[in-house]
Amino acid sequence: AHYNKNQGAALEFTRVLKSKRQVVTGTLHDLILEAADAGKKSVYRAKVWVKPWEDFKSVVEFRLVGDS
């Protein structure tokens, strides 16, 4: 949703392919996910920083990795 809003895109989340997390001041989630754009599935890498005690979420990175 964050990417769609900022880029004027219409990606539709399909599934998480791989995930890792790192404890920092909060948690940094490193995700490899699949999303569809007009029916074409592609793989993206997203890094999301979360601090639940502050109600904070930030997309640190979101980029296309390749076709699914």
SVG drawing of the C-alpha trace seen along z (x, -y; Angstrom):
<svg xmlns="http://www.w3.org/2000/svg" viewBox="-4 -9 24 27">
<polyline fill="none" stroke="black" stroke-width="0.4" points="0.0,0.0 2.9,-2.4 4.5,-1.8 1.3,-2.1 0.5,-5.4 3.9,-6.9 4.5,-5.6 0.9,-5.7 1.1,-2.0 -1.4,0.8 0.6,3.7 -1.4,6.5 0.4,8.5 0.5,12.2 2.8,13.9 5.9,13.7 8.7,15.9 11.4,15.3 11.7,13.3 14.4,12.4 14.3,10.1 17.0,8.2 16.5,6.7 17.7,3.1 15.9,0.2 12.7,2.1 12.7,4.8 14.0,4.6 12.0,7.0 13.8,8.0 11.2,9.5 11.3,11.1 7.7,11.0 5.7,11.6 3.2,9.0 1.1,8.8 0.8,5.8 -2.0,6.2 -1.7,10.0 2.1,10.1 3.8,11.4 7.2,10.0 9.5,10.4 10.3,7.5 12.6,6.9 11.1,4.8 12.8,3.7 10.4,2.5 11.4,1.0 8.9,1.4 8.8,0.0 5.5,1.1 5.8,-0.8 5.9,-4.0 3.2,-2.9 6.0,-3.4 6.4,-1.6 8.7,-2.8 9.4,-1.2 13.2,-1.6 13.6,0.1 11.2,1.4 12.6,2.5 12.0,4.8 14.3,7.9 12.9,9.7 10.1,11.6 8.4,14.4"/>
</svg>
